Amino acid sequence: MYVKTWEKSGATYASVYRSDRVGGKVKTTEVAYLGRIEPSQLPYLKAAYAKKKPKLVYEDGSEFQG
């Protein structure tokens, strides 16, 4: 899955898409429409749906154990 964004009238919008192979061709399907987002939210959305998850480090320097 991946996040796709676009701008319209000065606002940023996002959706989550999934790619499947059907009959030898790649078909993309919208899984969730996230609506209007702030540009500062985009890195967190992309990290949440990335294949290789980034390491989560808290402000005190400790890491997420999960």
Beta strands, then each sheet from edge to edge (+ up, - down):
strand 1: 2-8
strand 2: 11-22
strand 3: 25-37
sheet 1: 1+ 2- 3+
end
